[in-house]
Amino acid sequence: MKLSPDTIRSLARAALAEDVGAGDITTESVVPVESRAKAVILAKEPCVVAGLPLVEAVFAELGAVETVALAAEGAVTSAGKPVCRLNGPARAILTGERTALNFLQRLSGIATLTRQFVDAVAGTAAQILDTRKTTPTLRLLEKYAVAAGGGANHRMGLFDAVMIKDNHRQLLARLGASALGSAVAAARAAKPGLPVIIEADSLEDVEAALRAGADQILLDNMTPAELRDAVKLVAGRAKTEASGGVRLSNVAEIAATGVDYISVGALTHSARAVDFSLDLLDEPA
């Protein structure tokens, strides 16, 4: 997944507007306008790096700061390693410090947690997916970080896949046994080419989803034994996705059941921020 230059610039501008507002009164008061500085951004702990294009955009918005990435997006770095070098107006570097680090710590945290899940299922056919459990207005960034960590993106929103969940099924059940199949047919007629995903809580639900013609069946909160039975029942007629209660401690067991996908809300709603610092260098700029 890539972020367009326009998207990156827009996000950087919005974040700076939130933090700087009418101006950085401290820096403008105490730092001479002609001062220049060099700095590095250091990872304070091992992590998967994500967010450097946002760092570059932040400083580009503030002035003629030269920004050199010292790590690749999605690369693993260790504690104490520099991931970016800066050279330019001291005011711009100090004003942009927190905004740049906020992007980097949040996105690297998501990428790092994602890589841990991806590594945990290595050797199986299962692919780690994110969900829509994201921070409002930051979904694009957070899903970008998941991809940087080696995961894959589920639907971006309500607009790029048909996903019939439990509440949809409950409403359809009022219309009779054939309503689910009719709903799938109507969805395909309205939006041809989009995948149709149906949530299932039991093997009976799985059978109903297969009869309705689902492309993918979300197996919600099933035990490993139930997942194995569901995969056997589906027998390749649809993709299978395990969801609900997925943790690092059990994801390998879930992957071993043979499911195609494992969706993990924690990637975006519970990832811990990675610690980074921006340190000025005692070098002439």
KOLKEVO-482702 format. One record per residue (C-alpha): x, y, z; residue in three letters. Coordinates in steps of 0.02 Angstrom, whole numbers. Layout:
! KOLKEVO-482702
<xx->X	yy->Y	zz->Z	residu->ALA> $
...
//
This chain:
! KOLKEVO-482702
<xx->0	yy->0	zz->0	residu->MET> $
<xx->65	yy->172	zz->-48	residu->LYS> $
<xx->19	yy->346	zz->10	residu->LEU> $
<xx->9	yy->477	zz->-127	residu->SER> $
<xx->117	yy->633	zz->-111	residu->PRO> $
<xx->-41	yy->738	zz->-98	residu->ASP> $
<xx->-108	yy->630	zz->43	residu->THR> $
<xx->56	yy->638	zz->138	residu->ILE> $
<xx->67	yy->826	zz->119	residu->ARG> $
<xx->-114	yy->851	zz->173	residu->SER> $
<xx->-91	yy->744	zz->329	residu->LEU> $
<xx->69	yy->835	zz->376	residu->ALA> $
<xx->-15	yy->1004	zz->356	residu->ARG> $
<xx->-165	yy->952	zz->462	residu->ALA> $
<xx->-54	yy->884	zz->601	residu->ALA> $
<xx->53	yy->1042	zz->602	residu->LEU> $
<xx->-100	yy->1153	zz->607	residu->ALA> $
<xx->-159	yy->1058	zz->761	residu->GLU> $
<xx->7	yy->1077	zz->852	residu->ASP> $
<xx->77	yy->1243	zz->793	residu->VAL> $
<xx->-83	yy->1342	zz->776	residu->GLY> $
<xx->-42	yy->1527	zz->769	residu->ALA> $
<xx->142	yy->1492	zz->798	residu->GLY> $
<xx->275	yy->1406	zz->903	residu->ASP> $
<xx->291	yy->1545	zz->1031	residu->ILE> $
<xx->434	yy->1464	zz->1127	residu->THR> $
<xx->547	yy->1431	zz->978	residu->THR> $
<xx->508	yy->1598	zz->897	residu->GLU> $
<xx->550	yy->1687	zz->1061	residu->SER> $
<xx->714	yy->1602	zz->1105	residu->VAL> $
<xx->793	yy->1538	zz->943	residu->VAL> $
<xx->870	yy->1666	zz->824	residu->PRO> $
<xx->792	yy->1658	zz->652	residu->VAL> $
<xx->961	yy->1633	zz->569	residu->GLU> $
<xx->1010	yy->1483	zz->676	residu->SER> $
<xx->1040	yy->1318	zz->589	residu->ARG> $
<xx->1055	yy->1143	zz->660	residu->ALA> $
<xx->1087	yy->962	zz->622	residu->LYS> $
<xx->991	yy->822	zz->707	residu->ALA> $
<xx->955	yy->637	zz->702	residu->VAL> $
<xx->799	yy->541	zz->746	residu->ILE> $
<xx->844	yy->386	zz->847	residu->LEU> $
<xx->746	yy->228	zz->880	residu->ALA> $
<xx->750	yy->201	zz->1068	residu->LYS> $
<xx->698	yy->19	zz->1054	residu->GLU> $
<xx->694	yy->-119	zz->922	residu->PRO> $
<xx->553	yy->-91	zz->798	residu->CYS> $
<xx->489	yy->-98	zz->620	residu->VAL> $
<xx->505	yy->77	zz->548	residu->VAL> $
<xx->353	yy->160	zz->469	residu->ALA> $
<xx->310	yy->342	zz->440	residu->GLY> $
<xx->469	yy->418	zz->371	residu->LEU> $
<xx->379	yy->497	zz->221	residu->PRO> $
<xx->271	yy->590	zz->347	residu->LEU> $
<xx->426	yy->648	zz->440	residu->VAL> $
<xx->498	yy->717	zz->278	residu->GLU> $
<xx->334	yy->804	zz->236	residu->ALA> $
<xx->321	yy->886	zz->408	residu->VAL> $
<xx->492	yy->967	zz->393	residu->PHE> $
<xx->464	yy->1013	zz->211	residu->ALA> $
<xx->311	yy->1112	zz->263	residu->GLU> $
<xx->410	yy->1209	zz->393	residu->LEU> $
<xx->560	yy->1263	zz->291	residu->GLY> $
<xx->710	yy->1209	zz->190	residu->ALA> $
<xx->755	yy->1062	zz->301	residu->VAL> $
<xx->857	yy->926	zz->216	residu->GLU> $
<xx->787	yy->758	zz->271	residu->THR> $
<xx->883	yy->599	zz->237	residu->VAL> $
<xx->804	yy->432	zz->281	residu->ALA> $
<xx->929	yy->311	zz->357	residu->LEU> $
<xx->810	yy->162	zz->361	residu->ALA> $
<xx->685	yy->92	zz->237	residu->ALA> $
<xx->499	yy->86	zz->271	residu->GLU> $
<xx->459	yy->-85	zz->341	residu->GLY> $
<xx->639	yy->-118	zz->393	residu->ALA> $
<xx->686	yy->-183	zz->564	residu->VAL> $
<xx->800	yy->-71	zz->666	residu->THR> $
<xx->878	yy->-88	zz->837	residu->SER> $
<xx->886	yy->23	zz->990	residu->ALA> $
<xx->1000	yy->173	zz->970	residu->GLY> $
<xx->1002	yy->168	zz->780	residu->LYS> $
<xx->968	yy->329	zz->683	residu->PRO> $
<xx->824	yy->318	zz->561	residu->VAL> $
<xx->830	yy->495	zz->492	residu->CYS> $
<xx->953	yy->640	zz->480	residu->ARG> $
<xx->901	yy->824	zz->473	residu->LEU> $
<xx->994	yy->980	zz->421	residu->ASN> $
<xx->918	yy->1153	zz->408	residu->GLY> $
<xx->842	yy->1301	zz->501	residu->PRO> $
<xx->844	yy->1266	zz->687	residu->ALA> $
<xx->672	yy->1342	zz->710	residu->ARG> $
<xx->594	yy->1224	zz->584	residu->ALA> $
<xx->677	yy->1071	zz->662	residu->ILE> $
<xx->619	yy->1116	zz->837	residu->LEU> $
<xx->443	yy->1162	zz->784	residu->THR> $
<xx->417	yy->1003	zz->686	residu->GLY> $
<xx->497	yy->886	zz->812	residu->GLU> $
<xx->342	yy->825	zz->904	residu->ARG> $
<xx->230	yy->812	zz->752	residu->THR> $
<xx->360	yy->711	zz->659	residu->ALA> $
<xx->392	yy->597	zz->807	residu->LEU> $
<xx->205	yy->572	zz->836	residu->ASN> $
<xx->184	yy->505	zz->659	residu->PHE> $
<xx->338	yy->396	zz->675	residu->LEU> $
<xx->299	yy->322	zz->846	residu->GLN> $
<xx->118	yy->280	zz->804	residu->ARG> $
<xx->148	yy->205	zz->633	residu->LEU> $
<xx->303	yy->110	zz->687	residu->SER> $
<xx->207	yy->40	zz->835	residu->GLY> $
<xx->74	yy->-30	zz->719	residu->ILE> $
<xx->204	yy->-97	zz->597	residu->ALA> $
<xx->302	yy->-179	zz->738	residu->THR> $
<xx->150	yy->-266	zz->812	residu->LEU> $
<xx->95	yy->-322	zz->639	residu->THR> $
<xx->265	yy->-399	zz->605	residu->ARG> $
<xx->253	yy->-497	zz->768	residu->GLN> $
<xx->88	yy->-573	zz->711	residu->PHE> $
<xx->156	yy->-607	zz->536	residu->VAL> $
<xx->309	yy->-693	zz->608	residu->ASP> $
<xx->199	yy->-796	zz->725	residu->ALA> $
<xx->105	yy->-875	zz->578	residu->VAL> $
<xx->257	yy->-900	zz->468	residu->ALA> $
<xx->255	yy->-1071	zz->386	residu->GLY> $
<xx->66	yy->-1076	zz->371	residu->THR> $
<xx->-45	yy->-1017	zz->229	residu->ALA> $
<xx->-135	yy->-890	zz->339	residu->ALA> $
<xx->-121	yy->-705	zz->301	residu->GLN> $
<xx->-138	yy->-571	zz->436	residu->ILE> $
<xx->-271	yy->-438	zz->400	residu->LEU> $
<xx->-316	yy->-275	zz->485	residu->ASP> $
<xx->-494	yy->-216	zz->520	residu->THR> $
<xx->-597	yy->-56	zz->523	residu->ARG> $
<xx->-558	yy->-34	zz->709	residu->LYS> $
<xx->-452	yy->119	zz->675	residu->THR> $
<xx->-431	yy->294	zz->744	residu->THR> $
<xx->-560	yy->409	zz->661	residu->PRO> $
<xx->-480	yy->509	zz->517	residu->THR> $
<xx->-318	yy->408	zz->530	residu->LEU> $
<xx->-374	yy->245	zz->448	residu->ARG> $
<xx->-272	yy->269	zz->290	residu->LEU> $
<xx->-113	yy->297	zz->391	residu->LEU> $
<xx->-144	yy->152	zz->509	residu->GLU> $
<xx->-180	yy->31	zz->369	residu->LYS> $
<xx->-24	yy->94	zz->280	residu->TYR> $
<xx->75	yy->48	zz->437	residu->ALA> $
<xx->-3	yy->-127	zz->438	residu->VAL> $
<xx->58	yy->-153	zz->260	residu->ALA> $
<xx->231	yy->-88	zz->308	residu->ALA> $
<xx->234	yy->-221	zz->444	residu->GLY> $
<xx->195	yy->-360	zz->321	residu->GLY> $
<xx->8	yy->-376	zz->349	residu->GLY> $
<xx->-129	yy->-354	zz->221	residu->ALA> $
<xx->-273	yy->-233	zz->218	residu->ASN> $
<xx->-452	yy->-291	zz->237	residu->HIS> $
<xx->-583	yy->-176	zz->162	residu->ARG> $
<xx->-540	yy->7	zz->181	residu->MET> $
<xx->-718	yy->55	zz->224	residu->GLY> $
<xx->-899	yy->16	zz->190	residu->LEU> $
<xx->-876	yy->52	zz->5	residu->PHE> $
<xx->-755	yy->-78	zz->-63	residu->ASP> $
<xx->-830	yy->-245	zz->-12	residu->ALA> $
<xx->-1000	yy->-319	zz->30	residu->VAL> $
<xx->-990	yy->-384	zz->209	residu->MET> $
<xx->-1147	yy->-460	zz->283	residu->ILE> $
<xx->-1118	yy->-463	zz->470	residu->LYS> $
<xx->-1220	yy->-532	zz->615	residu->ASP> $
<xx->-1338	yy->-384	zz->627	residu->ASN> $
<xx->-1371	yy->-389	zz->440	residu->HIS> $
<xx->-1409	yy->-575	zz->454	residu->ARG> $
<xx->-1526	yy->-545	zz->600	residu->GLN> $
<xx->-1626	yy->-422	zz->498	residu->LEU> $
<xx->-1626	yy->-535	zz->345	residu->LEU> $
<xx->-1686	yy->-683	zz->450	residu->ALA> $
<xx->-1850	yy->-591	zz->476	residu->ARG> $
<xx->-1880	yy->-601	zz->289	residu->LEU> $
<xx->-1867	yy->-790	zz->277	residu->GLY> $
<xx->-1741	yy->-927	zz->239	residu->ALA> $
<xx->-1707	yy->-870	zz->61	residu->SER> $
<xx->-1670	yy->-689	zz->107	residu->ALA> $
<xx->-1482	yy->-711	zz->127	residu->LEU> $
<xx->-1462	yy->-784	zz->-47	residu->GLY> $
<xx->-1573	yy->-647	zz->-119	residu->SER> $
<xx->-1470	yy->-515	zz->-30	residu->ALA> $
<xx->-1308	yy->-583	zz->-103	residu->VAL> $
<xx->-1384	yy->-584	zz->-277	residu->ALA> $
<xx->-1445	yy->-406	zz->-255	residu->ALA> $
<xx->-1275	yy->-349	zz->-193	residu->ALA> $
<xx->-1186	yy->-428	zz->-341	residu->ARG> $
<xx->-1308	yy->-348	zz->-462	residu->ALA> $
<xx->-1283	yy->-178	zz->-382	residu->ALA> $
<xx->-1094	yy->-190	zz->-363	residu->LYS> $
<xx->-1026	yy->-321	zz->-483	residu->PRO> $
<xx->-846	yy->-368	zz->-452	residu->GLY> $
<xx->-843	yy->-329	zz->-267	residu->LEU> $
<xx->-810	yy->-475	zz->-149	residu->PRO> $
<xx->-954	yy->-538	zz->-43	residu->VAL> $
<xx->-907	yy->-584	zz->136	residu->ILE> $
<xx->-1030	yy->-664	zz->257	residu->ILE> $
<xx->-1002	yy->-679	zz->443	residu->GLU> $
<xx->-1037	yy->-848	zz->523	residu->ALA> $
<xx->-1049	yy->-891	zz->707	residu->ASP> $
<xx->-1082	yy->-1078	zz->686	residu->SER> $
<xx->-1066	yy->-1219	zz->561	residu->LEU> $
<xx->-1249	yy->-1193	zz->518	residu->GLU> $
<xx->-1208	yy->-1013	zz->473	residu->ASP> $
<xx->-1063	yy->-1075	zz->367	residu->VAL> $
<xx->-1179	yy->-1189	zz->271	residu->GLU> $
<xx->-1300	yy->-1045	zz->244	residu->ALA> $
<xx->-1160	yy->-933	zz->182	residu->ALA> $
<xx->-1103	yy->-1067	zz->59	residu->LEU> $
<xx->-1280	yy->-1088	zz->-7	residu->ARG> $
<xx->-1293	yy->-900	zz->-28	residu->ALA> $
<xx->-1133	yy->-899	zz->-132	residu->GLY> $
<xx->-1012	yy->-805	zz->-18	residu->ALA> $
<xx->-838	yy->-772	zz->-86	residu->ASP> $
<xx->-769	yy->-765	zz->91	residu->GLN> $
<xx->-837	yy->-823	zz->258	residu->ILE> $
<xx->-788	yy->-735	zz->419	residu->LEU> $
<xx->-781	yy->-865	zz->557	residu->LEU> $
<xx->-817	yy->-762	zz->711	residu->ASP> $
<xx->-756	yy->-810	zz->885	residu->ASN> $
<xx->-740	yy->-994	zz->844	residu->MET> $
<xx->-627	yy->-1113	zz->940	residu->THR> $
<xx->-482	yy->-1195	zz->847	residu->PRO> $
<xx->-582	yy->-1357	zz->837	residu->ALA> $
<xx->-731	yy->-1263	zz->764	residu->GLU> $
<xx->-617	yy->-1174	zz->641	residu->LEU> $
<xx->-546	yy->-1339	zz->580	residu->ARG> $
<xx->-722	yy->-1407	zz->556	residu->ASP> $
<xx->-773	yy->-1250	zz->462	residu->ALA> $
<xx->-622	yy->-1257	zz->347	residu->VAL> $
<xx->-661	yy->-1440	zz->311	residu->LYS> $
<xx->-843	yy->-1399	zz->275	residu->LEU> $
<xx->-799	yy->-1255	zz->158	residu->VAL> $
<xx->-675	yy->-1366	zz->65	residu->ALA> $
<xx->-606	yy->-1225	zz->-41	residu->GLY> $
<xx->-775	yy->-1162	zz->-102	residu->ARG> $
<xx->-743	yy->-994	zz->-18	residu->ALA> $
<xx->-601	yy->-907	zz->72	residu->LYS> $
<xx->-605	yy->-923	zz->261	residu->THR> $
<xx->-563	yy->-788	zz->387	residu->GLU> $
<xx->-542	yy->-813	zz->574	residu->ALA> $
<xx->-591	yy->-664	zz->680	residu->SER> $
<xx->-619	yy->-622	zz->862	residu->GLY> $
<xx->-508	yy->-649	zz->1014	residu->GLY> $
<xx->-348	yy->-660	zz->912	residu->VAL> $
<xx->-190	yy->-632	zz->1013	residu->ARG> $
<xx->-6	yy->-664	zz->990	residu->LEU> $
<xx->-22	yy->-808	zz->1112	residu->SER> $
<xx->-150	yy->-901	zz->1006	residu->ASN> $
<xx->-128	yy->-840	zz->827	residu->VAL> $
<xx->-13	yy->-984	zz->778	residu->ALA> $
<xx->-141	yy->-1111	zz->837	residu->GLU> $
<xx->-276	yy->-1020	zz->738	residu->ILE> $
<xx->-167	yy->-1017	zz->583	residu->ALA> $
<xx->-137	yy->-1205	zz->598	residu->ALA> $
<xx->-323	yy->-1238	zz->572	residu->THR> $
<xx->-304	yy->-1199	zz->387	residu->GLY> $
<xx->-396	yy->-1033	zz->376	residu->VAL> $
<xx->-344	yy->-917	zz->235	residu->ASP> $
<xx->-350	yy->-756	zz->335	residu->TYR> $
<xx->-341	yy->-699	zz->515	residu->ILE> $
<xx->-408	yy->-525	zz->551	residu->SER> $
<xx->-336	yy->-437	zz->704	residu->VAL> $
<xx->-417	yy->-278	zz->770	residu->GLY> $
<xx->-276	yy->-255	zz->895	residu->ALA> $
<xx->-155	yy->-208	zz->756	residu->LEU> $
<xx->-232	yy->-35	zz->747	residu->THR> $
<xx->-332	yy->-12	zz->907	residu->HIS> $
<xx->-205	yy->-76	zz->1033	residu->SER> $
<xx->-31	yy->-55	zz->961	residu->ALA> $
<xx->92	yy->25	zz->1081	residu->ARG> $
<xx->187	yy->177	zz->1017	residu->ALA> $
<xx->373	yy->150	zz->985	residu->VAL> $
<xx->493	yy->267	zz->1074	residu->ASP> $
<xx->594	yy->384	zz->962	residu->PHE> $
<xx->693	yy->542	zz->1003	residu->SER> $
<xx->757	yy->688	zz->901	residu->LEU> $
<xx->931	yy->736	zz->957	residu->ASP> $
<xx->1026	yy->892	zz->901	residu->LEU> $
<xx->1205	yy->861	zz->846	residu->LEU> $
<xx->1355	yy->964	zz->901	residu->ASP> $
<xx->1405	yy->994	zz->721	residu->GLU> $
<xx->1404	yy->1154	zz->620	residu->PRO> $
<xx->1257	yy->1156	zz->500	residu->ALA> $
//
